[in-house]
């Protein structure tokens, strides 16, 4: 084996190790990062369909349920009765707009009903689909970017 062959094989090994690392990194990356959620096409229609009839001034009572509007960026980020807790950008687990989708949540010793709340008293809570709940979670974790 001449000197040049030796160099070549070391280069070959280095390249293989490097390729392996890049491969592993991209695998780890795809396991962690969810697809980028688009507000206008994925979240806005969902809010409109399931939440806005109560959480806007179109509510028959002319006031948004729990003081929370979900049809307006500034108002939504400001939050409702529990100010600042509806949507906490980057932190889905602290955001009531996500945690309430899985069941009731107790804040300051008071239970808040699961969302979307059933308009008819006594009727069972009908949760969003798992896929919709995951969309909201990822959207909040990605910074709750509200650009229409
Ligand atoms: C039928 C009307 C109705 C619908 C539909 C509805 N909500 Fe609500 N929402 C309420 C009422 C009423 C409350 C107050 C409940 C309580 O305090 O127990 C509330 C409270 C909340 C709160 C807590 C606000 C705070 O600061 O206390 C959040 C967040 C929320 N809703 C998000 C949603 C989301 C997200 C959806 C859609 C997936 C939704 N709601 C659909 C009526 C509704």
py3Dmol code that shows the C-alpha trace and the ligand (Angstrom):
import py3Dmol

protein = """\
ATOM      1  CA  UNK A   1       0.000   0.000   0.000  1.00  0.00           C
ATOM      2  CA  UNK A   2       1.581   3.326  -1.095  1.00  0.00           C
ATOM      3  CA  UNK A   3       1.236   6.554   0.818  1.00  0.00           C
ATOM      4  CA  UNK A   4      -1.439   7.857  -1.530  1.00  0.00           C
ATOM      5  CA  UNK A   5      -3.631   4.756  -1.019  1.00  0.00           C
ATOM      6  CA  UNK A   6      -3.343   5.179   2.717  1.00  0.00           C
ATOM      7  CA  UNK A   7      -4.498   8.777   2.483  1.00  0.00           C
ATOM      8  CA  UNK A   8      -7.407   7.776   0.312  1.00  0.00           C
ATOM      9  CA  UNK A   9      -8.675   5.142   2.711  1.00  0.00           C
ATOM     10  CA  UNK A  10      -8.454   7.550   5.678  1.00  0.00           C
ATOM     11  CA  UNK A  11     -10.412  10.061   3.680  1.00  0.00           C
ATOM     12  CA  UNK A  12     -12.937   7.363   2.852  1.00  0.00           C
ATOM     13  CA  UNK A  13     -13.435   6.457   6.513  1.00  0.00           C
ATOM     14  CA  UNK A  14     -13.760  10.101   7.521  1.00  0.00           C
ATOM     15  CA  UNK A  15     -16.358  10.696   4.857  1.00  0.00           C
ATOM     16  CA  UNK A  16     -18.323   7.636   5.940  1.00  0.00           C
ATOM     17  CA  UNK A  17     -18.329   8.738   9.609  1.00  0.00           C
ATOM     18  CA  UNK A  18     -19.357  12.248   8.609  1.00  0.00           C
ATOM     19  CA  UNK A  19     -22.156  10.926   6.403  1.00  0.00           C
ATOM     20  CA  UNK A  20     -23.332   8.729   9.276  1.00  0.00           C
ATOM     21  CA  UNK A  21     -23.443  11.702  11.658  1.00  0.00           C
ATOM     22  CA  UNK A  22     -25.383  13.834   9.226  1.00  0.00           C
ATOM     23  CA  UNK A  23     -27.801  10.953   8.746  1.00  0.00           C
ATOM     24  CA  UNK A  24     -28.343  10.562  12.496  1.00  0.00           C
ATOM     25  CA  UNK A  25     -28.777  14.292  12.968  1.00  0.00           C
ATOM     26  CA  UNK A  26     -31.457  14.495  10.334  1.00  0.00           C
ATOM     27  CA  UNK A  27     -33.231  11.484  11.854  1.00  0.00           C
ATOM     28  CA  UNK A  28     -33.246  13.134  15.284  1.00  0.00           C
ATOM     29  CA  UNK A  29     -34.406  16.382  13.713  1.00  0.00           C
ATOM     30  CA  UNK A  30     -37.362  14.809  11.993  1.00  0.00           C
ATOM     31  CA  UNK A  31     -38.434  13.042  15.198  1.00  0.00           C
ATOM     32  CA  UNK A  32     -38.551  16.323  17.136  1.00  0.00           C
ATOM     33  CA  UNK A  33     -39.630  19.120  14.869  1.00  0.00           C
ATOM     34  CA  UNK A  34     -43.275  19.036  13.832  1.00  0.00           C
ATOM     35  CA  UNK A  35     -44.260  20.373  10.451  1.00  0.00           C
ATOM     36  CA  UNK A  36     -44.603  24.139  10.406  1.00  0.00           C
ATOM     37  CA  UNK A  37     -48.226  25.009  11.069  1.00  0.00           C
ATOM     38  CA  UNK A  38     -49.783  27.745   8.935  1.00  0.00           C
ATOM     39  CA  UNK A  39     -52.219  29.990  10.797  1.00  0.00           C
ATOM     40  CA  UNK A  40     -54.285  31.165   7.840  1.00  0.00           C
ATOM     41  CA  UNK A  41     -54.974  27.741   6.333  1.00  0.00           C
ATOM     42  CA  UNK A  42     -54.799  25.405   9.344  1.00  0.00           C
ATOM     43  CA  UNK A  43     -55.669  27.265  12.551  1.00  0.00           C
ATOM     44  CA  UNK A  44     -57.997  30.096  11.556  1.00  0.00           C
ATOM     45  CA  UNK A  45     -60.570  27.771   9.915  1.00  0.00           C
ATOM     46  CA  UNK A  46     -60.448  25.485  12.942  1.00  0.00           C
ATOM     47  CA  UNK A  47     -61.084  28.357  15.387  1.00  0.00           C
ATOM     48  CA  UNK A  48     -63.855  29.644  13.147  1.00  0.00           C
ATOM     49  CA  UNK A  49     -65.517  26.243  12.988  1.00  0.00           C
ATOM     50  CA  UNK A  50     -65.253  25.282  16.671  1.00  0.00           C
ATOM     51  CA  UNK A  51     -64.611  28.325  18.854  1.00  0.00           C
ATOM     52  CA  UNK A  52     -65.487  31.712  17.377  1.00  0.00           C
ATOM     53  CA  UNK A  53     -69.269  31.421  17.666  1.00  0.00           C
ATOM     54  CA  UNK A  54     -68.821  31.820  21.420  1.00  0.00           C
ATOM     55  CA  UNK A  55     -65.446  33.554  21.567  1.00  0.00           C
ATOM     56  CA  UNK A  56     -66.261  36.701  19.597  1.00  0.00           C
ATOM     57  CA  UNK A  57     -68.677  39.612  19.715  1.00  0.00           C
ATOM     58  CA  UNK A  58     -70.950  37.623  17.396  1.00  0.00           C
ATOM     59  CA  UNK A  59     -71.885  35.613  20.451  1.00  0.00           C
ATOM     60  CA  UNK A  60     -75.668  36.037  20.900  1.00  0.00           C
ATOM     61  CA  UNK A  61     -74.947  37.673  24.261  1.00  0.00           C
ATOM     62  CA  UNK A  62     -72.801  40.272  22.439  1.00  0.00           C
ATOM     63  CA  UNK A  63     -69.859  39.518  24.634  1.00  0.00           C
ATOM     64  CA  UNK A  64     -67.181  36.920  24.110  1.00  0.00           C
ATOM     65  CA  UNK A  65     -67.414  33.862  26.381  1.00  0.00           C
ATOM     66  CA  UNK A  66     -65.084  34.252  29.383  1.00  0.00           C
ATOM     67  CA  UNK A  67     -64.056  37.607  27.890  1.00  0.00           C
ATOM     68  CA  UNK A  68     -61.910  35.766  25.360  1.00  0.00           C
ATOM     69  CA  UNK A  69     -62.038  36.631  21.660  1.00  0.00           C
ATOM     70  CA  UNK A  70     -60.518  34.139  19.239  1.00  0.00           C
ATOM     71  CA  UNK A  71     -61.323  36.132  16.099  1.00  0.00           C
ATOM     72  CA  UNK A  72     -58.835  38.926  16.704  1.00  0.00           C
ATOM     73  CA  UNK A  73     -55.083  38.658  17.177  1.00  0.00           C
ATOM     74  CA  UNK A  74     -54.515  41.308  19.838  1.00  0.00           C
ATOM     75  CA  UNK A  75     -57.569  40.304  21.862  1.00  0.00           C
ATOM     76  CA  UNK A  76     -56.733  36.602  21.674  1.00  0.00           C
ATOM     77  CA  UNK A  77     -53.172  37.100  22.848  1.00  0.00           C
ATOM     78  CA  UNK A  78     -54.383  39.365  25.650  1.00  0.00           C
ATOM     79  CA  UNK A  79     -56.628  36.524  26.786  1.00  0.00           C
ATOM     80  CA  UNK A  80     -59.885  36.371  28.700  1.00  0.00           C
ATOM     81  CA  UNK A  81     -60.940  36.202  32.307  1.00  0.00           C
ATOM     82  CA  UNK A  82     -57.572  34.595  33.048  1.00  0.00           C
ATOM     83  CA  UNK A  83     -55.522  37.272  31.322  1.00  0.00           C
ATOM     84  CA  UNK A  84     -52.577  36.090  29.292  1.00  0.00           C
ATOM     85  CA  UNK A  85     -53.282  32.428  29.856  1.00  0.00           C
ATOM     86  CA  UNK A  86     -55.298  31.531  26.771  1.00  0.00           C
ATOM     87  CA  UNK A  87     -52.337  31.535  24.384  1.00  0.00           C
ATOM     88  CA  UNK A  88     -48.784  31.642  25.725  1.00  0.00           C
ATOM     89  CA  UNK A  89     -46.578  31.678  22.603  1.00  0.00           C
ATOM     90  CA  UNK A  90     -44.042  28.831  22.684  1.00  0.00           C
ATOM     91  CA  UNK A  91     -45.656  27.166  25.700  1.00  0.00           C
ATOM     92  CA  UNK A  92     -48.617  24.960  24.866  1.00  0.00           C
ATOM     93  CA  UNK A  93     -48.710  23.346  28.311  1.00  0.00           C
ATOM     94  CA  UNK A  94     -49.316  26.800  29.859  1.00  0.00           C
ATOM     95  CA  UNK A  95     -51.911  27.763  27.252  1.00  0.00           C
ATOM     96  CA  UNK A  96     -55.552  27.194  28.185  1.00  0.00           C
ATOM     97  CA  UNK A  97     -56.447  27.207  24.471  1.00  0.00           C
ATOM     98  CA  UNK A  98     -54.545  23.920  24.292  1.00  0.00           C
ATOM     99  CA  UNK A  99     -54.917  22.343  27.749  1.00  0.00           C
ATOM    100  CA  UNK A 100     -58.712  22.842  27.804  1.00  0.00           C
ATOM    101  CA  UNK A 101     -58.990  20.825  24.580  1.00  0.00           C
ATOM    102  CA  UNK A 102     -58.059  17.705  26.550  1.00  0.00           C
ATOM    103  CA  UNK A 103     -60.372  18.216  29.532  1.00  0.00           C
ATOM    104  CA  UNK A 104     -61.311  20.629  32.319  1.00  0.00           C
ATOM    105  CA  UNK A 105     -58.486  22.609  33.930  1.00  0.00           C
ATOM    106  CA  UNK A 106     -58.441  24.052  37.436  1.00  0.00           C
ATOM    107  CA  UNK A 107     -56.988  27.572  37.714  1.00  0.00           C
ATOM    108  CA  UNK A 108     -56.798  29.358  41.077  1.00  0.00           C
ATOM    109  CA  UNK A 109     -58.999  26.676  42.607  1.00  0.00           C
ATOM    110  CA  UNK A 110     -61.795  27.062  40.022  1.00  0.00           C
ATOM    111  CA  UNK A 111     -62.588  24.511  37.376  1.00  0.00           C
ATOM    112  CA  UNK A 112     -62.845  25.710  33.778  1.00  0.00           C
ATOM    113  CA  UNK A 113     -64.917  23.451  31.540  1.00  0.00           C
ATOM    114  CA  UNK A 114     -63.272  21.596  28.665  1.00  0.00           C
ATOM    115  CA  UNK A 115     -63.393  23.255  25.223  1.00  0.00           C
ATOM    116  CA  UNK A 116     -65.130  23.455  22.871  1.00  0.00           C
ATOM    117  CA  UNK A 117     -67.890  23.833  25.410  1.00  0.00           C
ATOM    118  CA  UNK A 118     -71.171  22.284  24.419  1.00  0.00           C
ATOM    119  CA  UNK A 119     -73.749  25.024  23.854  1.00  0.00           C
ATOM    120  CA  UNK A 120     -76.469  22.830  25.328  1.00  0.00           C
ATOM    121  CA  UNK A 121     -76.307  22.474  29.053  1.00  0.00           C
ATOM    122  CA  UNK A 122     -75.785  18.916  30.222  1.00  0.00           C
ATOM    123  CA  UNK A 123     -74.751  17.581  26.830  1.00  0.00           C
ATOM    124  CA  UNK A 124     -71.507  15.659  26.618  1.00  0.00           C
ATOM    125  CA  UNK A 125     -68.307  17.529  25.765  1.00  0.00           C
ATOM    126  CA  UNK A 126     -67.300  16.613  22.228  1.00  0.00           C
ATOM    127  CA  UNK A 127     -63.534  17.003  21.898  1.00  0.00           C
ATOM    128  CA  UNK A 128     -61.757  18.049  18.735  1.00  0.00           C
ATOM    129  CA  UNK A 129     -59.976  15.243  16.893  1.00  0.00           C
ATOM    130  CA  UNK A 130     -56.482  14.289  18.078  1.00  0.00           C
ATOM    131  CA  UNK A 131     -55.096  15.701  14.827  1.00  0.00           C
ATOM    132  CA  UNK A 132     -56.760  19.080  15.448  1.00  0.00           C
ATOM    133  CA  UNK A 133     -55.534  19.180  19.054  1.00  0.00           C
ATOM    134  CA  UNK A 134     -51.985  18.407  17.886  1.00  0.00           C
ATOM    135  CA  UNK A 135     -52.214  21.201  15.305  1.00  0.00           C
ATOM    136  CA  UNK A 136     -53.113  23.735  17.999  1.00  0.00           C
ATOM    137  CA  UNK A 137     -50.343  22.422  20.258  1.00  0.00           C
ATOM    138  CA  UNK A 138     -47.705  22.666  17.508  1.00  0.00           C
ATOM    139  CA  UNK A 139     -48.924  26.097  16.435  1.00  0.00           C
ATOM    140  CA  UNK A 140     -48.545  27.447  19.998  1.00  0.00           C
ATOM    141  CA  UNK A 141     -45.166  25.732  20.494  1.00  0.00           C
ATOM    142  CA  UNK A 142     -43.963  27.249  17.220  1.00  0.00           C
ATOM    143  CA  UNK A 143     -44.695  30.732  18.585  1.00  0.00           C
ATOM    144  CA  UNK A 144     -48.435  31.159  17.906  1.00  0.00           C
ATOM    145  CA  UNK A 145     -47.712  33.189  14.811  1.00  0.00           C
ATOM    146  CA  UNK A 146     -51.025  34.882  13.919  1.00  0.00           C
ATOM    147  CA  UNK A 147     -50.531  36.147  10.385  1.00  0.00           C
ATOM    148  CA  UNK A 148     -53.518  36.007   8.100  1.00  0.00           C
TER     149      UNK A 148
END
"""
ligand_1 = """\
43
LIG
C -70.581 27.063 23.203
C -69.678 28.151 23.505
C -68.169 27.886 23.486
C -67.426 27.296 22.500
C -67.903 26.677 21.197
C -66.040 27.369 22.942
N -65.974 28.005 24.149
Fe -64.268 28.405 25.198
N -65.402 29.114 26.750
C -66.790 29.164 26.777
C -67.230 29.510 28.114
C -68.688 29.681 28.559
C -66.046 29.651 28.891
C -65.955 29.896 30.391
C -66.014 28.490 30.988
C -65.659 28.337 32.418
O -65.096 29.260 33.024
O -65.911 27.219 32.958
C -64.933 29.414 27.996
C -63.597 29.514 28.362
C -62.516 29.347 27.504
C -61.136 29.618 27.835
C -60.625 30.168 29.164
C -60.482 31.661 29.069
C -60.112 32.296 30.381
O -59.288 33.222 30.377
O -60.694 31.894 31.419
C -60.387 29.297 26.737
C -58.888 29.423 26.581
C -61.301 28.820 25.727
N -62.583 28.882 26.217
C -60.916 28.380 24.483
C -61.797 27.814 23.556
C -61.357 27.207 22.328
C -59.899 27.097 21.860
C -62.488 26.776 21.702
C -62.585 26.032 20.391
C -61.836 24.804 20.283
C -63.623 27.128 22.532
N -63.159 27.756 23.658
C -64.955 26.909 22.208
C -67.623 28.944 25.713
C -67.253 28.330 24.527
"""
view = py3Dmol.view(width=600, height=400)
view.addModel(protein, "pdb")
view.setStyle({"model": 0}, {"cartoon": {"style": "trace"}})
view.addModel(ligand_1, "xyz")
view.setStyle({"model": 1}, {"stick": {}})
view.zoomTo()
view.show()
